[in-house]
Amino acid sequence: MVKKVAIISGGSGGIGKTIAKSYAKLGINVVLLARNEGRLKEAVKEIKSEGGSAKYVIADVTNASTLQKAINEVFDDFGRVDIVVNCAGGGPVGGILDITDEQWNENISIKQQGYVRLTREAIPYLIKSGGGHIINIIGVFGKQPHPDFIIGSMTNAALLAFTKAVSEEVAKFNIYVNAINPGATDTELWQNTVGEMAAKSSIPADIINKNISELSPLGRIANPDDIAKVAEFLISDNAKFITGSSINVDGGAYRGIA
Ligand SMILES: NC(=O)c1ccc[n+]([C@@H]2O[C@H](COP(=O)([O-])OP(=O)(O)OC[C@H]3O[C@@H](n4cnc5c(N)ncnc54)[C@H](OP(=O)(O)O)[C@@H]3O)[C@@H](O)[C@H]2O)c1
């Protein structure tokens, strides 16, 4: 049987690596993209030690040519690309009066335009492979904007619109495009975010963590595995009639109904 191939941007980070591990356990060849080679090597080693097939390509999502090169390399190696997970991102804590133009530009280029670039570069290869899946790891601030996370709120809302629009354009190629909206998820990014919030508010980090856990009726923040389980579902036959959708994985913290 032909082994599928998944490219995961941000594959060395908390959520991306966990998705990569769970896909590798399904027998998928996973290819991790990120900038720091040491962390990429470590992630590939972990996946291989669990019996998975993994490789990495150093790529910066702010640079379309490194992404083109990376996808070409993957296609040359495996002859196909079946799944693309957009997961490289982050973003500072801050409101409209705090965030500088440089921070806006940098973060829009990484997360918003990074997802756009990788999607655009990957679609021709997904088409050559007979279709596949694009999964955008976005975030609940796209649906419930927060003034202290102004960049994340804006870019996530834009990426929800992007997911919907692209899903319609590529459905004819048998390409599914969906989003997952994590709530607060226990990764290095989250720990750094809590540190920044603590420094700005002088509220201790453990109190911030507790308060945010209590926003969920389930009383905790997510762990990366909660997100990976949904990423598994979205590439499964159980999700055959789901495209252009976004699924919140936030323990019910988001209180809207749409
Ligand atoms: N954790 C949360 O609470 C949470 C909540 C909602 C949404 N999200 C979203 O989920 C995604 C993953 O978050 P995470 O918590 O797993 O973050 P993380 O642990 O900080 O991992 C981020 C990953 O992105 C990579 N990356 C960053 N900038 C990049 C660039 N320019 N080019 C290529 N790779 C880049 C990092 O590697 P290098 O630095 O080596 O490049 C790393 O692999 C992000 O889009 C984040 O906004 C997270």
PDBQT file of the ligand as one rigid body, heavy atoms in Angstrom, charges set to zero:
ROOT
HETATM    1  N1  LIG A 301      -0.345  26.991  22.295  1.00  0.00    +0.000 N 
HETATM    2  C1  LIG A 301      -1.508  27.657  22.288  1.00  0.00    +0.000 C 
HETATM    3  O1  LIG A 301      -2.070  28.007  23.364  1.00  0.00    +0.000 OA
HETATM    4  C2  LIG A 301      -2.186  27.976  20.990  1.00  0.00    +0.000 A 
HETATM    5  C3  LIG A 301      -3.532  28.417  21.024  1.00  0.00    +0.000 A 
HETATM    6  C4  LIG A 301      -4.175  28.738  19.829  1.00  0.00    +0.000 A 
HETATM    7  C5  LIG A 301      -3.486  28.635  18.622  1.00  0.00    +0.000 A 
HETATM    8  N2  LIG A 301      -2.182  28.216  18.621  1.00  0.00    +0.000 N 
HETATM    9  C6  LIG A 301      -1.497  28.148  17.307  1.00  0.00    +0.000 C 
HETATM   10  O2  LIG A 301      -1.005  26.835  17.090  1.00  0.00    +0.000 OA
HETATM   11  C7  LIG A 301       0.194  26.920  16.284  1.00  0.00    +0.000 C 
HETATM   12  C8  LIG A 301       1.311  26.127  16.987  1.00  0.00    +0.000 C 
HETATM   13  O3  LIG A 301       1.532  26.676  18.278  1.00  0.00    +0.000 OA
HETATM   14  P1  LIG A 301       2.456  25.960  19.393  1.00  0.00    +0.000 P 
HETATM   15  O4  LIG A 301       1.865  26.297  20.694  1.00  0.00    +0.000 OA
HETATM   16  O5  LIG A 301       2.738  24.562  19.002  1.00  0.00    +0.000 OA
HETATM   17  O6  LIG A 301       3.786  26.848  19.226  1.00  0.00    +0.000 OA
HETATM   18  P2  LIG A 301       5.340  26.480  19.484  1.00  0.00    +0.000 P 
HETATM   19  O7  LIG A 301       5.462  25.349  20.429  1.00  0.00    +0.000 OA
HETATM   20  O8  LIG A 301       6.000  27.780  19.780  1.00  0.00    +0.000 OA
HETATM   21  O9  LIG A 301       5.804  25.990  18.041  1.00  0.00    +0.000 OA
HETATM   22  C9  LIG A 301       5.860  26.897  16.960  1.00  0.00    +0.000 C 
HETATM   23  C10 LIG A 301       6.473  26.187  15.778  1.00  0.00    +0.000 C 
HETATM   24  O10 LIG A 301       6.480  27.086  14.661  1.00  0.00    +0.000 OA
HETATM   25  C11 LIG A 301       7.799  27.150  14.133  1.00  0.00    +0.000 C 
HETATM   26  N3  LIG A 301       7.986  28.456  13.492  1.00  0.00    +0.000 N 
HETATM   27  C12 LIG A 301       7.853  29.681  14.068  1.00  0.00    +0.000 A 
HETATM   28  N4  LIG A 301       8.138  30.636  13.171  1.00  0.00    +0.000 NA
HETATM   29  C13 LIG A 301       8.445  30.000  12.002  1.00  0.00    +0.000 A 
HETATM   30  C14 LIG A 301       8.835  30.448  10.707  1.00  0.00    +0.000 A 
HETATM   31  N5  LIG A 301       8.984  31.740  10.412  1.00  0.00    +0.000 N 
HETATM   32  N6  LIG A 301       9.068  29.516   9.747  1.00  0.00    +0.000 NA
HETATM   33  C15 LIG A 301       8.940  28.194  10.021  1.00  0.00    +0.000 A 
HETATM   34  N7  LIG A 301       8.571  27.709  11.230  1.00  0.00    +0.000 NA
HETATM   35  C16 LIG A 301       8.339  28.616  12.208  1.00  0.00    +0.000 A 
HETATM   36  C17 LIG A 301       8.700  26.901  15.334  1.00  0.00    +0.000 C 
HETATM   37  O11 LIG A 301      10.014  26.462  14.984  1.00  0.00    +0.000 OA
HETATM   38  P3  LIG A 301      11.244  27.486  14.717  1.00  0.00    +0.000 P 
HETATM   39  O12 LIG A 301      11.109  28.600  15.718  1.00  0.00    +0.000 OA
HETATM   40  O13 LIG A 301      12.460  26.650  14.872  1.00  0.00    +0.000 OA
HETATM   41  O14 LIG A 301      11.073  27.958  13.310  1.00  0.00    +0.000 OA
HETATM   42  C18 LIG A 301       7.927  25.764  16.007  1.00  0.00    +0.000 C 
HETATM   43  O15 LIG A 301       8.169  24.555  15.314  1.00  0.00    +0.000 OA
HETATM   44  C19 LIG A 301       0.506  28.408  16.116  1.00  0.00    +0.000 C 
HETATM   45  O16 LIG A 301       0.016  28.857  14.886  1.00  0.00    +0.000 OA
HETATM   46  C20 LIG A 301      -0.271  29.054  17.264  1.00  0.00    +0.000 C 
HETATM   47  O17 LIG A 301      -0.629  30.407  16.976  1.00  0.00    +0.000 OA
HETATM   48  C21 LIG A 301      -1.532  27.878  19.762  1.00  0.00    +0.000 A 
ENDROOT
TORSDOF 0
